[in-house]
């Protein structure tokens, strides 16, 4: 089983939009289990210090859910950071499945 993760950061004048895509690269279906309605987490850092976390001050449904990814299929998580200060950052995006947590990161500037 192989899940690959990629993340993009699209910086606009008033917000940065993040998109995590996790793709099943194997020949077999993969079942993912999530402990809540949250699909992805986005953590922005400046050097090694966390400056913003997407899930802070958010509420998610509290129910176990399962998704099955067929070979070649993807699951997508999205989030946005509004009114970020100017600077150069790195976002680390993680799938929040309880059994598999692929991660990807990318640098971006605001």
VENDABEL-V130080 format. One line per field, one symbol per residue. ss: DSSP state (H for helix, E for strand, C for the rest). phi: phi as a letter, one per 20 degrees, with the letter a starting at -180 (. if undefined). Layout:
BEGIN
ss = ???
phi = ???
END
This chain:
BEGIN
ss = CCEEEEEEEEECCCEEEEEEEEEECCCCCEEEEECCCCCEEEEEEECCEEEEECCCCCCCCCCCEEEEECCCCEEEEEEEEECCCCCEEEEEEEECECCCCCEEEEEEEC
phi = .cddcccccdedfcadedbddddeeeecfcedddebffebcccdcdmddfdacgfgmddcgdbfcccdefgnecdcccbbdelfffqdccdddcfeffdbcfcbbbebcd
END
